[in-house]
């Protein structure tokens, strides 16, 4: 899977990286290489399947929508 990210220098030093196609998926690092390694890990965690029963309270209705 190929995901485009935006890598930009931080004012405080280091780099900030954003994955625009994955809302809220952002990371940073002291170097370009560390920032890219960190966003790779963040993307992997973002895309990791979760057990639906653990994140929704009992009584909540889970509905799947096709868009």
JOGINOR-V939582 format. One record per backbone hydrogen bond with DSSP energy under -1.0 kcal/mol. CO is the residue of the C=O (numbers start at 1). NH is the residue of the N-H. E is the energy in kcal/mol with one decimal. If there is no record, write none. Layout:
co = (CO,CO)
nh = (NH,NH)
e = (E,E)
This chain:
co = (6,8,10,14,15,16,17,18,19,22,24,25,27,29,31,32,33,34,35,36,37,38,39,40,41,42,43,51,52,57)
nh = (18,16,13,10,29,8,27,6,22,25,26,19,17,15,35,36,37,38,39,40,41,42,43,44,45,46,47,54,56,60)
e = (-2.2,-2.9,-1.2,-2.4,-2.1,-2.7,-2.6,-2.9,-2.2,-2.5,-1.0,-2.4,-3.0,-3.0,-2.6,-2.2,-2.2,-2.6,-2.3,-1.9,-1.9,-2.4,-2.7,-2.3,-2.3,-2.4,-2.4,-2.0,-1.0,-1.9)
